[in-house]
């Protein structure tokens, strides 16, 4: 049972989402991180199962949108655009734009280490919110929310503003030249827990190709791949 203050907070957030829930508990669960539920015990629900469902709904909606709106693009291009739009980077940015982080229920540890703005937590909660809308109002309402939030990223990537997937580009180039394995290694980190910077290196066989830093391990790996491509003149 939600407290009066929590329900009021969520009802106000509905105006940002553009959707009013019949079952407001679904939205609350979508915004409940496992760390919060684990601290309270008693089998409290959190958003991981909703995230699982939301990932599939998101994939369907974006795939259908791209298929219908870009009939001249080949499968490979559609796949790359979709991968960008549903990436952690885009989902976290979409979550930040609607202030989703401020609505999250987090455990004390996550709260104190910057979890409210951590990309992985925001992206997961965004997918959970998609699932909550889908379960409460059906696919059409979920589609409206997804496209309102993410269709702009499709325009960005088509206009060249989107983020290049350096890891995929590097992999395609190296695999066309050799069967040797590509490996990313996190070799260190800097700073306090809530502002940690990771250092990544990318190797092709035993050869070091590039090093990069980032606010997450994934970002550091992308920057390592970017450095490798720059050194290759790509």
N, C-alpha and C positions, 0 to 999 in steps of 0.2 A: 504494500500500500504506500503510495507516494505521500510525502508530506505536502502540506498546503503550499509552502514556499517553492518546493521543487516542481510541483505541478504548474504553478504560476510561471516559473522560469521557462518551463518547456512550452507552455502555451504561447508565451511571447516569442520563443524561438520558431514556432510554427510559421509565424508571419514572414520570417526570413526564408524558411524552406519553401514557402508557397503551398503548403499542404497542411490540412487540419486532420489530426488522427481521431479515429473512432476509439482506438485503444491506445491511450497515451503511454501505457506501460511498455509498449513495443519501442517507442522512441527512447524511453529511459534506459531500456536494456541495450539499445544500440549505442548509447553514449556511456555505458558502464564498462570500464576497463577491467580486465581480469585481476589486476593488482588490488583494485578496490573491493571486488567480490571476495577475493581470497583473505583479505584482512578481516572481513566481517563474518566469514564462514556461514554455516547454516544453509549451504546449497544455493546461495544467492546467484542469480543469473547474470552472466556478462555477455559481451558482444561477439565472442569468437565464432559461435555457430551462425549468427547473423552475417558476419563477415564472409563466411564460406558461401552462403547463399547470394549475398550481394555481389560477390565477385562474378558469379555466373550471370546474374541479371545484367550487370554492367557490360559484360562481354557481349551478350546477345544484343543489347540496345545499340552499342557502338558499332558492332559488326553490321547490323541491319541498316543503320544510318549511313554508313560508308558505302555499303552495297547499293543502296537506292539512290544516293545523291551523287555518286561518282562512277557512273557506268563505264567510263572509258579508262579507268585505272586498272592495271593488271593486279593479280592476286598478291604479288610480292610487295607492291606499293601500298595496297590496302593493309597488309599485315604490318608493315613498318609504321604506318600512321596510327593504326590501332594500338600497337605496342607503346607508342609515345603517349597517346591520350589516356590510356589506362595505367600508366606508370605511376610509381609512388610519388614522383616529383609533381606530376599534374594533379593527382588526387589530393595530395597534401596542400597544394596551392589553392585548389578549389575549396577545401575545408577551411583554410585560413580566410578566404574571401567572405565566408558566411559566419565567421566567428565561432566555428564548431568547437575549437579547443576550449573556449570558455565554458562550454556546456558539459564537458567531460567529468565523469566521476573517476578520480584516480586515487590509487593508494599513496600513502605518505612518501614512500621511496620515489615513485615516479614523479610525484608533485615536486619534490625537492631537487630532482635532477633534470628538470626542464621537459618533462614528459608532455606537458600541455602544448608544446610547440614542436614536439619530435615528429619528423615526417612519417615514420612508420606507424605511429599511433594515430596520427591524423588521417592517414590514408585508410587504415583499417576501419576507423570509426565512420569515415565517409561511406565505405562499402556497406557497413552495417546499417547505416541510415537508409541507403538505397533499398536494402532488404526489408527494413521495417516499413517503408512506404509501400513496397510491393505486397507484403503480407496484409497490410491494412487496407490498401486501396486498389490493388491490382497492377497489372503490367503497364497500363496506359499512364497511370499517375506516376509510376516509377520512371517511365520513359520521359515524361515531361520534366521531372527533376533532373535526371541525368543530362538531358540535352541542354537544358537551361544552364547547367553548371559547367558542362564540358565541351559543347560544340565550338566554343571560341578557340579551344586548343587545336581543333582540327584546322580552323582557319590559319592559326599561327604556323603550324607545321607546313601547310601548303604554300604559305607566303614566305617560307624560309626562316621564320622566327622561332620555330620549334627547336628543342634541344636535339643535337645530333647524338645518336647512339654509337659512341666511339668504340665500345666493346664489341658490338656486332660487326661494325665496319672492319675493325682490326682482325677479328676472327675470320671473316670472309676472305680477306687478303692473304692471311697466313695459311689458311687451309688450302688455298689454291696453289700454294707454293710447296707445302710440306705436310707430312702427317705427324710431325712432332707436336707434342701437347702444349697448349697455352695454359699458363698457370698464373693466378693472381694471389699474392701473399700480402697480408697485413703485417708490416714489419715494425710498427710502433704507433704510439699515440702521444699527444701533447695536451696539456691543460687539464682543468678540473672536470669532474664527471658531467656537469651541466653545460660545459662548453668544450667538450673534447674534440680534438682534431685527429683524424686517422691518417696514417701514411701507408700507401699501397705501392707495390711494385708488380710489374707484369713481366713474365718470363716466357720465352719460346724455347722449349728444351732447357738448356742450361744458360741461355743468353738473356741477360737483362735488357729489356727493350725500353722501359720507361718507368718513371716514378711520379706519383701524384699525391696530393693531400685533399681532404674533404671533411665535411661535418658528419658524414656517415661513411661506413665502409664502402657502400655502393658508390657514393660520390667520389671517394678517393680512387676506387678502381677505374671509374670513368675517366678521371683526370690522368691516371697512369696510361690508359689506352690512348687518350688524346695526345699525350707527350710522345708516345711511340709513333703514332701516325704523323705527327709534325716532323719528327726526326726522319721519317721515311719519305717526307715530301707529299703526303696524302691529305 
